Structure formats: structure tokens, C-alpha cells
Amino acid sequence: MKLTYKINLLFTFIVTGILLVMSFLIFTLSKQNVENDFRQRLKTRAARTGYLYTVFKNDTTNLLKSLDSTSPPALFNKNVNIYSEDKKILYEYHDDSTSQIIAPDSWFEEAKDNEQSFFVYEQKDVCIYYYPSAEQNFIVVVAAENVSGKEYISDLKRIFLLFVPGAVLFALLAGYLFSRSIVKPIKETIHDVQLITSQNLSHRLFVGKRKDELAMLNNTFNDLLNRLEESFAIQRRFISNASHELSTPLTSVSSQIEVALLHDRSDDDYRKVLGSVLEDVKGLHHLTRNLLEIAKAGTHGAISLDKVRIDEILIKAHTETLKQNPGFKIGLDFPELPENENECQVFGNSHLLHSAIRNIMENGCKYSPDNTVEIRLVFLGNETQLIFLNKSDFIPADEVSNLFEPFYRSNNAEGKPGTGLGLTLTRRIINLHKGQLTVQSDIANGTSFIVTLPTLKK
């Protein structure tokens, strides 16, 4: 069933339920009020009759009949009887349109027990009133038909029988319009989503000026599309650059081998060709390893995370970098270690963090005129910072963001070995550890790479 129909039926069901409950309450309370009002009138008439009977004494019968016959028709088809305690009738009156009432013995017993009682007898409401008097106690019986009350209840019933079905139909129509107004933005969203494909990620969902939950959903979806579009664009650029970077050493290797096989050559020539091919293969191996590291750094679920000490990783990376690159100079500046060991620890993957720190070390030395980089480890309680400072050329602000693009190499990288993937890999690793990698560069102080990682104290 479509959402429009579900909302419509639910709305109609709720409104119908409310109408039925309200109608039942109104009808019940109205009927009860009519009955109570009429019984009060009967009681008042019985009390007044008893009072007049005691006041007028011997003339009571003729006078009461005169009053009953000439009084305004407040009570229709009425009967007025007065009985002594020994059940003898003292006074009797009934309208011409009705017959006399003979009170059964049970009425007298009930009157003595309750002083006043109400019940229905032959479609008439009856009031039995026990009237105490100094001279003689007697029982007054007043019966009448509640014609106006019955007409009022009947009219009220007809109104409800006509009103409730009409109100239900109106609720059904209103519910349909209401559900359409609710579902319309959802249909528009579905239509917009159907226009989005992997080749058309630039389309966005319409939000307008609405500030409801659907607008929030569309905004969230648009943010997701922005990230997907960016990811697809990075992926396309990465694949294009990777294809180019991989084809270059492979082309060089195949070309050198083809040239070497054209003629017989001396052993020295073959050694030179094999040495050149080996260099290209090493470069290809390094490039492939970096590509695999980047792919691994982008897969959160495949990485095991644990508590690691950042100072130990830094010392290990420092030792290995100097061992493989004897010409590099790397200085370490360690402050006093904090008393709380958690300030030295981060939650992460030691292998990836080691790779990221080594990349920054090697880049700092490679692009520094004196192959020197100074590293400071700063403990800030909830965070720890690694500051890598070298004396490289000034990097303009508009080029800083490009440093982390795959295969990007700045102008001063010409002639220096590398694939342009080191900083890309480093930033992904730092982001994976919920850290930040920032770059500051000025002519006087050189370039600083600042790695900020949350510690276990946070």
C-alpha cells in the first residue's frame, strides 16, 4: 500500500475515532442532563403538592384539582396522587389525555426507605416523594411523560447519525489532501534521486526554504553526494595518474630490453642494461607498494588498532631512515615525558603511523638544501604534536592543498626521486587516526609539517 493511502486511512481512522467518542460523550451527557432535569421538575412538583395539601387542609382536594387543571402544561400527561402511610388514597388527579395510575405496594415501601425514588412506568417518569408532616405523613406520587426531552434526544440522535458519516467523508477527503501534501516532497526527492547516476553526480536534491525533517534529509543526502562526487573525482584522477605512472617504468623496461636484444652486446653493456632495468623495477616496486599502502589506509575495517606509544614509533622511524639514507640529518627534540603514560599513547596502527612519520622525515630531508629536518615532540595532554621543520623553499598557500593530491610534485621536486604519493598516503593515515596534518611555510623559517593526534587521555 502506498504511503499516501496509509496516511489517509490513519488520519481518517483517528478523526473518526475522536468524532465517535465525542459524539457518544455528548449524547450520553445530554441524555443524562435531560433525565436529571425532568426528575428535578417531578420532585419539585411533588414537594409543592405535599406542601399545598398540608396548607389548605379541608379545601385541599378541590383547590389542588383546580390548580392542576389550570396550571401551564409544564408536565404532559401527568398523574398526581397522594397516599397516606396506610396506602389509602387521599388525592388523585390525572390529565384528560392519560389514565389513572394505581400505585403498587412496592412503591410505598421504597418511599419509606429512600424518602424519594425515580423510575419509569408505562413510558412515564415517576417520582415517589415521602412528605413528613406534623399532623400526618403521606406519600406523593407524580408521573409525567417527558415529551420535550424525548424530542430533544431524538433530534440529537438524528443530528449525530447525519453528522458523523458526513464528518467521516470530510475527514477522508481532508486526509487525502493532507497525505498528498506530506508525500509530495518525498516524491520530488525520489524523482531527483532517480536522476543521479555514477555519470551524473552533480545533480542535487531540491531543498527550498523548508526547515523540516525532509529538508534536513535532503541536505544530508546532498552532503553525501558532495563527498561521493569528490571521491569519484579523486578516484578517476588517481586511476588516470596511476596508469600513467605505472606505464612509464614499464615502457622504459620494455624499451631497454628490446634495444638490448637487437644486437649482440658485451657483458658490460648487458650489465648496464640490467642495472638500469633494476632501477626501474625498484621504482616500480616502490610505486606499487605506495599504491597498496594508500588502498589499505582507505579501508578502515581491514586495519587493526591498538595502544601505541608515539615516542617509540618516532625513534624507530628516525633510526631506520638514517640507516637507509646516511646523508640525511634528522634532529630530535624531546621534552620531559609526562607522568601520565596515556598522554604518550595513541590508539592506532603502529605500522601505518611508522610509515607516515617516515614519509614526512624523508620528504623533509629530500627537499631541504642541507638534507636536514628538525623534529619536536610536544605533549599537550589530550593531544600530542609532531612538528617537522626544514629549510625548504617557500610553498605558496595555493599550492599547499595540492601537496596531498596523488602524484602531485612541486616545481622544486624536479630531479629528485619520488612518486608523489608519500604525502597522500601520510594524510590518509593521519585522518584514519582522527588526527590532523597541517602545513606552514614562510620564507624566513622554512616549511613545517605539523601532525596532531588525540591521546588516550582524551
KEBALO-174405 format. One record per residue (C-alpha): x negated, y, z negated; chain. Coordinates in pm, 1 decimal. Each point is the difference from the previous one (the first is absolute). Layout:
x=X y=Y z=Z unit=A
...
% end
This chain:
x=0.0 y=0.0 z=0.0 unit=A
x=-128.4 y=344.1 z=89.6 unit=A
x=-98.2 y=239.6 z=-274.3 unit=A
x=269.3 y=246.0 z=116.2 unit=A
x=275.0 y=-252.8 z=-66.5 unit=A
x=-151.5 y=-107.2 z=-331.8 unit=A
x=-14.7 y=356.4 z=-127.5 unit=A
x=352.1 y=67.5 z=131.6 unit=A
x=147.3 y=-307.6 z=-169.3 unit=A
x=-184.9 y=67.2 z=-324.1 unit=A
x=114.3 y=363.8 z=-4.0 unit=A
x=359.8 y=-99.4 z=76.4 unit=A
x=-6.8 y=-274.6 z=-263.9 unit=A
x=-128.7 y=240.5 z=-267.7 unit=A
x=250.3 y=274.6 z=89.3 unit=A
x=286.7 y=-251.3 z=16.0 unit=A
x=-96.5 y=-142.0 z=-337.3 unit=A
x=-9.2 y=347.3 z=-154.3 unit=A
x=338.2 y=88.4 z=153.9 unit=A
x=162.3 y=-320.7 z=-123.2 unit=A
x=-134.5 y=41.8 z=-352.3 unit=A
x=105.1 y=366.2 z=-14.1 unit=A
x=341.5 y=-78.3 z=145.8 unit=A
x=54.1 y=-280.4 z=-249.9 unit=A
x=-104.5 y=222.9 z=-290.3 unit=A
x=217.7 y=290.8 z=114.5 unit=A
x=301.0 y=-225.1 z=58.8 unit=A
x=-41.0 y=-181.6 z=-333.6 unit=A
x=-51.3 y=318.7 z=-201.3 unit=A
x=289.0 y=175.1 z=176.1 unit=A
x=234.5 y=-291.3 z=-64.7 unit=A
x=-108.9 y=-13.2 z=-364.1 unit=A
x=52.4 y=375.5 z=-40.3 unit=A
x=348.7 y=-19.3 z=155.4 unit=A
x=97.9 y=-283.4 z=-234.4 unit=A
x=-142.6 y=174.8 z=-306.0 unit=A
x=173.4 y=325.8 z=90.1 unit=A
x=336.2 y=-171.3 z=47.3 unit=A
x=-34.1 y=-195.4 z=-322.7 unit=A
x=-76.4 y=323.1 z=-181.7 unit=A
x=318.5 y=148.5 z=142.0 unit=A
x=197.4 y=-304.2 z=-117.6 unit=A
x=-152.6 y=26.5 z=-346.5 unit=A
x=76.7 y=371.8 z=-18.4 unit=A
x=359.1 y=-65.1 z=103.7 unit=A
x=34.5 y=-278.3 z=-261.8 unit=A
x=-141.0 y=217.5 z=-278.1 unit=A
x=224.1 y=292.4 z=93.8 unit=A
x=305.4 y=-225.6 z=14.1 unit=A
x=-78.6 y=-139.6 z=-343.0 unit=A
x=-44.5 y=349.1 z=-139.7 unit=A
x=329.5 y=125.6 z=146.2 unit=A
x=180.2 y=-307.6 z=-130.6 unit=A
x=-110.6 y=78.8 z=-355.1 unit=A
x=76.9 y=372.3 z=30.7 unit=A
x=353.1 y=-7.0 z=141.6 unit=A
x=126.2 y=-278.6 z=-225.1 unit=A
x=370.1 y=-76.9 z=74.9 unit=A
x=7.4 y=198.5 z=325.2 unit=A
x=-307.7 y=-175.4 z=131.4 unit=A
x=164.3 y=-239.6 z=241.5 unit=A
x=206.9 y=253.1 z=193.2 unit=A
x=-274.8 y=262.0 z=-9.3 unit=A
x=-275.6 y=-235.5 z=110.3 unit=A
x=210.9 y=-132.9 z=287.1 unit=A
x=71.6 y=355.3 z=105.9 unit=A
x=-370.9 y=85.1 z=-6.9 unit=A
x=-100.5 y=-320.9 z=179.4 unit=A
x=259.6 y=49.8 z=272.2 unit=A
x=-72.7 y=369.3 z=61.6 unit=A
x=-382.5 y=-0.1 z=-41.3 unit=A
x=-217.4 y=42.8 z=312.6 unit=A
x=-80.8 y=-329.4 z=170.5 unit=A
x=-352.1 y=-33.2 z=-144.6 unit=A
x=68.3 y=-370.4 z=-49.2 unit=A
x=178.7 y=-190.6 z=275.7 unit=A
x=238.6 y=-290.2 z=-66.2 unit=A
x=-59.5 y=43.4 z=-369.7 unit=A
x=135.3 y=-197.3 z=-293.4 unit=A
x=-1.4 y=140.3 z=-356.5 unit=A
x=94.3 y=-232.7 z=-289.6 unit=A
x=-24.3 y=41.3 z=-375.4 unit=A
x=8.3 y=-305.1 z=-227.6 unit=A
x=5.0 y=-41.2 z=-371.6 unit=A
x=-252.9 y=-223.3 z=-169.8 unit=A
x=259.6 y=-277.2 z=-17.1 unit=A
x=28.2 y=15.8 z=382.4 unit=A
x=337.6 y=178.5 z=13.8 unit=A
x=35.5 y=249.3 z=279.9 unit=A
x=49.8 y=354.8 z=-125.2 unit=A
x=-16.0 y=181.8 z=330.5 unit=A
x=-4.6 y=-97.9 z=366.5 unit=A
x=-31.4 y=198.8 z=320.5 unit=A
x=-86.8 y=-89.4 z=359.3 unit=A
x=18.3 y=188.0 z=328.5 unit=A
x=280.9 y=-78.0 z=239.5 unit=A
x=-249.8 y=-147.9 z=246.4 unit=A
x=-118.5 y=-269.0 z=-238.7 unit=A
x=147.8 y=-260.0 z=-236.5 unit=A
x=-18.0 y=-40.3 z=-373.9 unit=A
x=-307.1 y=-162.6 z=-161.0 unit=A
x=48.9 y=-262.5 z=-269.2 unit=A
x=-310.0 y=-5.6 z=-220.2 unit=A
x=-121.3 y=-349.8 z=-92.3 unit=A
x=-106.8 y=-82.4 z=-356.3 unit=A
x=-370.5 y=-1.6 z=96.2 unit=A
x=15.1 y=376.6 z=64.7 unit=A
x=101.2 y=68.5 z=-358.7 unit=A
x=-275.4 y=-214.7 z=-145.2 unit=A
x=-258.2 y=169.1 z=220.4 unit=A
x=130.2 y=346.5 z=-93.1 unit=A
x=-30.6 y=-72.7 z=-373.5 unit=A
x=-353.2 y=-138.3 z=45.1 unit=A
x=-142.4 y=268.9 z=231.6 unit=A
x=226.1 y=303.5 z=-57.5 unit=A
x=-8.6 y=51.7 z=380.3 unit=A
x=-28.8 y=-235.1 z=294.2 unit=A
x=7.3 y=24.9 z=380.8 unit=A
x=85.1 y=-262.7 z=258.1 unit=A
x=184.4 y=-49.9 z=329.6 unit=A
x=354.5 y=-133.2 z=12.0 unit=A
x=193.8 y=-42.8 z=326.9 unit=A
x=-228.9 y=244.2 z=188.7 unit=A
x=36.1 y=257.0 z=-276.1 unit=A
x=-257.9 y=125.0 z=-248.6 unit=A
x=130.9 y=-45.8 z=-353.4 unit=A
x=-110.8 y=178.7 z=-319.1 unit=A
x=102.7 y=-145.8 z=-337.8 unit=A
x=-47.8 y=258.6 z=-271.9 unit=A
x=39.8 y=-68.3 z=-372.7 unit=A
x=132.6 y=318.4 z=-160.0 unit=A
x=-26.3 y=20.0 z=-381.4 unit=A
x=250.0 y=221.0 z=-182.2 unit=A
x=78.0 y=80.9 z=-361.9 unit=A
x=361.2 y=-109.6 z=38.3 unit=A
x=-33.2 y=-282.6 z=251.0 unit=A
x=-275.7 y=-152.4 z=213.4 unit=A
x=99.4 y=-84.7 z=354.1 unit=A
x=-146.1 y=-109.0 z=333.6 unit=A
x=23.8 y=208.5 z=317.4 unit=A
x=-22.5 y=-169.1 z=339.4 unit=A
x=-56.0 y=218.4 z=308.2 unit=A
x=-26.8 y=-157.5 z=344.6 unit=A
x=-34.1 y=168.5 z=339.1 unit=A
x=-131.4 y=-62.5 z=346.8 unit=A
x=-317.0 y=188.3 z=93.4 unit=A
x=117.7 y=93.9 z=349.4 unit=A
x=-237.0 y=292.4 z=58.1 unit=A
x=-297.1 y=-194.5 z=-135.7 unit=A
x=72.5 y=-297.1 z=224.5 unit=A
x=31.7 y=230.2 z=299.8 unit=A
x=-331.0 y=165.9 z=-88.5 unit=A
x=-178.2 y=-336.6 z=-31.0 unit=A
x=159.3 y=-120.3 z=323.9 unit=A
x=-110.5 y=315.1 z=183.7 unit=A
x=-350.1 y=-35.3 z=-146.1 unit=A
x=-15.6 y=-360.8 z=115.8 unit=A
x=104.3 y=96.0 z=354.3 unit=A
x=-259.7 y=275.3 z=5.6 unit=A
x=-274.8 y=-243.1 z=-99.8 unit=A
x=115.3 y=-262.6 z=249.0 unit=A
x=-23.0 y=258.4 z=277.3 unit=A
x=-303.8 y=188.4 z=-128.9 unit=A
x=-237.8 y=-289.2 z=-73.5 unit=A
x=10.4 y=-161.8 z=349.6 unit=A
x=-35.1 y=344.4 z=157.8 unit=A
x=-291.4 y=81.0 z=-228.9 unit=A
x=-165.1 y=-332.2 z=85.6 unit=A
x=28.2 y=73.1 z=371.9 unit=A
x=-140.1 y=347.4 z=-57.5 unit=A
x=-286.5 y=-150.2 z=-205.1 unit=A
x=-66.9 y=-246.5 z=281.9 unit=A
x=-25.6 y=283.5 z=252.1 unit=A
x=-204.6 y=217.4 z=-234.6 unit=A
x=-224.5 y=-296.2 z=-80.0 unit=A
x=-61.1 y=-59.6 z=369.2 unit=A
x=-101.6 y=363.2 z=54.0 unit=A
x=-204.1 y=-7.9 z=-319.8 unit=A
x=-184.1 y=-318.6 z=100.5 unit=A
x=-69.4 y=135.3 z=347.7 unit=A
x=-153.7 y=314.5 z=-144.5 unit=A
x=-223.6 y=-213.9 z=-223.3 unit=A
x=-100.5 y=-250.3 z=266.4 unit=A
x=-56.0 y=258.6 z=274.1 unit=A
x=-351.7 y=98.2 z=-120.7 unit=A
x=-85.8 y=-370.0 z=-32.4 unit=A
x=108.1 y=-62.1 z=360.8 unit=A
x=-208.6 y=296.8 z=110.5 unit=A
x=-295.8 y=-144.4 z=-187.9 unit=A
x=52.6 y=-341.2 z=164.5 unit=A
x=14.5 y=166.2 z=342.2 unit=A
x=-321.2 y=192.8 z=-67.0 unit=A
x=-177.6 y=-309.7 z=-131.7 unit=A
x=94.2 y=-193.3 z=315.2 unit=A
x=-183.8 y=262.2 z=204.2 unit=A
x=-323.7 y=-65.1 z=-189.2 unit=A
x=-236.0 y=-253.5 z=153.8 unit=A
x=-371.3 y=-70.1 z=-19.5 unit=A
x=-38.8 y=214.5 z=313.7 unit=A
x=221.1 y=278.3 z=-136.4 unit=A
x=-98.0 y=65.7 z=-360.0 unit=A
x=30.1 y=378.0 z=38.4 unit=A
x=380.6 y=-4.6 z=-35.5 unit=A
x=123.5 y=105.2 z=-344.7 unit=A
x=328.7 y=-44.8 z=-182.2 unit=A
x=226.8 y=303.1 z=-26.7 unit=A
x=23.3 y=143.0 z=-350.8 unit=A
x=164.9 y=339.1 z=41.5 unit=A
x=88.5 y=204.5 z=-305.3 unit=A
x=134.8 y=-290.4 z=-202.5 unit=A
x=-150.9 y=-69.2 z=-341.1 unit=A
x=170.9 y=-326.9 z=-79.6 unit=A
x=-141.1 y=-352.5 z=-29.9 unit=A
x=32.1 y=-63.1 z=375.4 unit=A
x=-210.7 y=307.7 z=69.4 unit=A
x=-256.8 y=-130.0 z=-249.9 unit=A
x=5.6 y=-337.8 z=175.8 unit=A
x=-54.9 y=163.8 z=339.3 unit=A
x=-284.5 y=209.8 z=-140.2 unit=A
x=-159.0 y=-310.9 z=-147.7 unit=A
x=37.6 y=-180.8 z=331.5 unit=A
x=-150.4 y=296.5 z=184.2 unit=A
x=-297.9 y=-5.7 z=-237.4 unit=A
x=-37.9 y=-370.5 z=74.1 unit=A
x=10.6 y=72.5 z=373.4 unit=A
x=-267.3 y=266.8 z=-43.2 unit=A
x=-226.3 y=-252.5 z=-169.8 unit=A
x=78.0 y=-266.8 z=259.5 unit=A
x=-64.1 y=238.8 z=287.2 unit=A
x=-329.4 y=101.2 z=-155.2 unit=A
x=-92.7 y=-364.9 z=-59.4 unit=A
x=86.8 y=-95.9 z=357.8 unit=A
x=-199.0 y=294.3 z=133.4 unit=A
x=-300.5 y=-94.8 z=-215.6 unit=A
x=37.1 y=-362.0 z=108.8 unit=A
x=8.5 y=94.3 z=369.2 unit=A
x=-303.8 y=223.4 z=-39.0 unit=A
x=-175.1 y=-267.4 z=-201.8 unit=A
x=67.1 y=-269.5 z=259.7 unit=A
x=-109.6 y=228.6 z=280.6 unit=A
x=-320.3 y=104.2 z=-176.8 unit=A
x=-70.1 y=-351.8 z=-123.0 unit=A
x=37.2 y=-137.2 z=352.7 unit=A
x=-240.6 y=263.3 z=127.6 unit=A
x=-252.5 y=-49.6 z=-280.4 unit=A
x=9.5 y=-379.1 z=34.5 unit=A
x=-29.2 y=7.2 z=379.7 unit=A
x=-312.3 y=222.4 z=-8.2 unit=A
x=-238.2 y=-246.6 z=-175.4 unit=A
x=152.8 y=-295.1 z=184.8 unit=A
x=-55.2 y=175.6 z=331.9 unit=A
x=-356.9 y=83.8 z=-100.0 unit=A
x=-69.7 y=-361.3 z=-100.4 unit=A
x=147.7 y=-147.9 z=317.3 unit=A
x=-178.5 y=257.6 z=219.3 unit=A
x=-340.0 y=-68.5 z=-156.0 unit=A
x=46.9 y=-376.3 z=33.8 unit=A
x=110.8 y=31.3 z=364.7 unit=A
x=-300.1 y=219.8 z=83.9 unit=A
x=-234.6 y=-239.2 z=-178.7 unit=A
x=133.2 y=-293.8 z=203.1 unit=A
x=-41.9 y=167.1 z=336.5 unit=A
x=-372.5 y=-86.6 z=16.2 unit=A
x=-247.7 y=-209.1 z=-184.9 unit=A
x=-166.4 y=204.3 z=-269.8 unit=A
x=-285.6 y=-33.4 z=-241.0 unit=A
x=38.8 y=-109.1 z=-358.7 unit=A
x=-54.0 y=356.1 z=-121.9 unit=A
x=278.6 y=129.0 z=224.7 unit=A
x=237.6 y=-268.5 z=-125.4 unit=A
x=-95.4 y=85.2 z=-359.7 unit=A
x=76.0 y=366.4 z=65.1 unit=A
x=338.5 y=-89.2 z=152.1 unit=A
x=82.3 y=-233.7 z=-286.2 unit=A
x=-107.8 y=263.9 z=-253.3 unit=A
x=223.6 y=259.8 z=164.4 unit=A
x=287.6 y=-250.3 z=15.9 unit=A
x=-57.0 y=-82.4 z=-368.1 unit=A
x=27.7 y=366.6 z=-93.1 unit=A
x=324.7 y=27.0 z=194.3 unit=A
x=132.7 y=-316.7 z=-165.3 unit=A
x=-90.4 y=135.7 z=-346.6 unit=A
x=181.3 y=322.2 z=81.8 unit=A
x=297.2 y=-202.5 z=124.0 unit=A
x=-6.3 y=-207.6 z=-318.6 unit=A
x=-11.3 y=312.7 z=-214.9 unit=A
x=289.2 y=152.4 z=194.6 unit=A
x=208.3 y=-319.6 z=-30.0 unit=A
x=-68.8 y=-22.3 z=-372.6 unit=A
x=114.9 y=359.4 z=-47.1 unit=A
x=316.9 y=-67.2 z=196.9 unit=A
x=75.4 y=-303.2 z=-217.3 unit=A
x=-67.1 y=200.3 z=-316.5 unit=A
x=242.2 y=270.1 z=117.1 unit=A
x=266.0 y=-262.1 z=74.2 unit=A
x=-55.2 y=-155.7 z=-342.5 unit=A
x=15.9 y=338.0 z=-173.8 unit=A
x=337.6 y=61.1 z=162.0 unit=A
x=149.3 y=-323.2 z=-135.9 unit=A
x=88.0 y=51.6 z=-366.2 unit=A
x=131.3 y=-349.7 z=-64.5 unit=A
x=-321.6 y=-171.8 z=116.9 unit=A
x=-229.3 y=178.4 z=-248.7 unit=A
x=-67.3 y=-120.6 z=-351.5 unit=A
x=-23.7 y=280.0 z=-256.2 unit=A
x=-166.6 y=-18.8 z=-338.7 unit=A
x=-168.6 y=214.0 z=-265.5 unit=A
x=-338.5 y=120.8 z=128.2 unit=A
x=-258.6 y=244.1 z=-134.8 unit=A
x=-63.0 y=279.7 z=245.3 unit=A
x=-351.6 y=69.0 z=-133.1 unit=A
x=-107.8 y=-360.2 z=64.7 unit=A
x=134.9 y=11.6 z=356.0 unit=A
x=-183.3 y=328.5 z=61.2 unit=A
x=-333.2 y=-139.5 z=-126.1 unit=A
x=39.2 y=-315.7 z=211.2 unit=A
x=81.4 y=201.2 z=314.1 unit=A
x=-296.7 y=230.4 z=-71.6 unit=A
x=-240.9 y=-293.1 z=-31.4 unit=A
x=116.6 y=-176.7 z=318.6 unit=A
x=2.7 y=318.2 z=208.6 unit=A
x=-359.7 y=88.1 z=-93.5 unit=A
x=-110.0 y=-361.2 z=56.3 unit=A
x=137.8 y=-6.3 z=356.0 unit=A
x=-96.3 y=361.4 z=77.8 unit=A
x=-345.9 y=72.7 z=-151.0 unit=A
x=-5.6 y=350.6 z=149.8 unit=A
x=311.9 y=115.1 z=-188.7 unit=A
x=-20.1 y=196.0 z=-324.4 unit=A
x=297.4 y=-30.3 z=-235.0 unit=A
x=5.6 y=172.0 z=-336.9 unit=A
x=236.2 y=-103.3 z=-278.1 unit=A
x=117.3 y=234.3 z=-273.8 unit=A
x=173.5 y=-183.0 z=-285.8 unit=A
x=138.6 y=187.1 z=-299.1 unit=A
x=43.5 y=-173.1 z=-330.0 unit=A
x=241.9 y=-289.0 z=28.4 unit=A
x=331.4 y=58.2 z=-181.1 unit=A
x=74.0 y=-189.0 z=-319.6 unit=A
x=325.0 y=-133.2 z=142.5 unit=A
x=-96.1 y=-272.0 z=246.9 unit=A
x=328.0 y=45.7 z=188.7 unit=A
x=-126.1 y=335.8 z=124.7 unit=A
x=-276.5 y=-186.0 z=188.5 unit=A
x=232.2 y=-257.1 z=150.3 unit=A
x=236.5 y=14.7 z=295.4 unit=A
x=252.8 y=-250.9 z=123.5 unit=A
x=-114.3 y=-107.0 z=344.0 unit=A
x=-198.2 y=-228.0 z=228.1 unit=A
x=-374.3 y=10.1 z=-67.4 unit=A
x=-94.8 y=-108.1 z=354.4 unit=A
x=204.8 y=274.4 z=168.0 unit=A
x=-113.0 y=269.0 z=-243.7 unit=A
x=-360.5 y=-109.4 z=53.0 unit=A
x=47.6 y=28.8 z=376.3 unit=A
x=156.9 y=346.4 z=-28.1 unit=A
x=-277.9 y=136.2 z=-225.3 unit=A
x=-270.1 y=-141.8 z=227.6 unit=A
x=159.2 y=159.2 z=305.1 unit=A
x=-6.6 y=343.5 z=-160.9 unit=A
x=-359.1 y=-51.1 z=-120.6 unit=A
x=-122.5 y=-106.8 z=343.2 unit=A
x=188.9 y=280.2 z=176.8 unit=A
x=-137.6 y=257.8 z=-245.0 unit=A
x=-358.0 y=-111.1 z=55.8 unit=A
x=43.3 y=-47.5 z=373.6 unit=A
x=129.7 y=352.7 z=63.5 unit=A
x=-224.9 y=176.7 z=-250.3 unit=A
x=-317.5 y=157.5 z=148.2 unit=A
x=-216.1 y=-158.4 z=-273.5 unit=A
x=204.1 y=-324.9 z=-24.6 unit=A
x=89.2 y=90.0 z=-356.3 unit=A
x=330.3 y=-15.3 z=-188.4 unit=A
x=63.9 y=87.1 z=-362.4 unit=A
x=276.3 y=-188.1 z=-185.0 unit=A
x=165.4 y=110.9 z=-323.4 unit=A
x=232.8 y=-222.0 z=-199.5 unit=A
x=242.9 y=203.6 z=-210.5 unit=A
x=239.7 y=-150.1 z=-254.6 unit=A
x=314.8 y=208.3 z=-53.1 unit=A
x=195.6 y=-231.5 z=-228.9 unit=A
x=298.8 y=-90.0 z=218.5 unit=A
x=-210.3 y=29.2 z=315.2 unit=A
x=-355.8 y=-56.4 z=111.8 unit=A
x=-176.3 y=187.9 z=281.8 unit=A
x=-285.0 y=-96.3 z=229.3 unit=A
x=-154.8 y=309.2 z=161.3 unit=A
x=-230.8 y=-61.0 z=300.8 unit=A
x=-199.4 y=312.2 z=97.0 unit=A
x=-233.8 y=30.8 z=297.9 unit=A
x=-155.5 y=284.2 z=198.4 unit=A
x=167.9 y=-78.9 z=331.3 unit=A
x=119.8 y=257.5 z=248.9 unit=A
x=307.1 y=204.7 z=-84.8 unit=A
x=325.0 y=-172.8 z=99.9 unit=A
x=283.8 y=239.1 z=99.9 unit=A
x=332.0 y=-47.6 z=-176.8 unit=A
x=179.1 y=-94.2 z=323.9 unit=A
x=-244.2 y=-290.4 z=51.0 unit=A
x=25.3 y=-140.0 z=-353.1 unit=A
x=325.9 y=-186.7 z=68.4 unit=A
x=-150.9 y=-150.5 z=315.9 unit=A
x=-281.1 y=-161.4 z=-200.8 unit=A
x=241.2 y=-272.4 z=-112.7 unit=A
x=137.6 y=-79.5 z=345.9 unit=A
x=-114.1 y=-335.0 z=144.1 unit=A
x=-303.6 y=27.2 z=231.0 unit=A
x=-30.5 y=375.4 z=-48.7 unit=A
x=-358.8 y=125.8 z=-2.9 unit=A
x=-96.1 y=362.0 z=-55.4 unit=A
x=-243.3 y=194.8 z=215.6 unit=A
x=-292.4 y=-56.9 z=-238.0 unit=A
x=49.4 y=-378.7 z=22.9 unit=A
x=-151.4 y=-16.9 z=346.9 unit=A
x=-296.6 y=-236.4 z=6.4 unit=A
x=82.4 y=-148.2 z=-341.9 unit=A
x=117.0 y=-362.4 z=-34.1 unit=A
x=358.6 y=-64.3 z=-99.2 unit=A
x=346.5 y=-91.9 z=122.3 unit=A
x=210.7 y=283.3 z=-141.3 unit=A
x=192.9 y=-240.9 z=-222.4 unit=A
x=-177.6 y=37.8 z=-332.2 unit=A
x=194.9 y=297.7 z=-137.6 unit=A
x=325.7 y=-139.7 z=138.7 unit=A
x=-58.9 y=-318.6 z=-194.7 unit=A
x=-107.1 y=195.7 z=-309.1 unit=A
x=311.3 y=217.4 z=-9.0 unit=A
x=228.0 y=-303.6 z=37.0 unit=A
x=-176.5 y=-174.2 z=-286.7 unit=A
x=25.5 y=305.1 z=-226.8 unit=A
x=369.4 y=46.5 z=87.3 unit=A
x=58.5 y=-367.3 z=-71.4 unit=A
x=-133.7 y=61.0 z=-351.6 unit=A
x=233.9 y=299.7 z=-41.7 unit=A
x=-293.5 y=237.1 z=10.7 unit=A
x=-96.6 y=301.7 z=207.9 unit=A
x=-289.3 y=72.5 z=235.3 unit=A
x=-64.1 y=370.0 z=61.9 unit=A
x=-269.0 y=187.4 z=191.2 unit=A
x=-154.7 y=338.4 z=-83.3 unit=A
x=-252.7 y=162.9 z=227.1 unit=A
x=-175.6 y=334.0 z=-2.1 unit=A
x=-318.3 y=134.9 z=154.8 unit=A
x=-182.5 y=65.8 z=-330.1 unit=A
x=63.9 y=-325.6 z=-189.1 unit=A
x=56.1 y=-247.8 z=280.9 unit=A
x=277.2 y=-261.4 z=7.2 unit=A
x=159.7 y=-181.1 z=-293.1 unit=A
x=216.1 y=-312.0 z=14.5 unit=A
x=205.1 y=-33.0 z=-320.1 unit=A
x=161.5 y=-331.5 z=-90.9 unit=A
x=260.3 y=18.0 z=-281.0 unit=A
x=133.6 y=-325.6 z=-146.8 unit=A
x=248.8 y=-55.0 z=-286.9 unit=A
x=-150.2 y=-183.8 z=-297.0 unit=A
x=164.3 y=-260.7 z=-220.4 unit=A
x=53.8 y=267.9 z=-266.2 unit=A
x=261.7 y=168.6 z=222.9 unit=A
% end
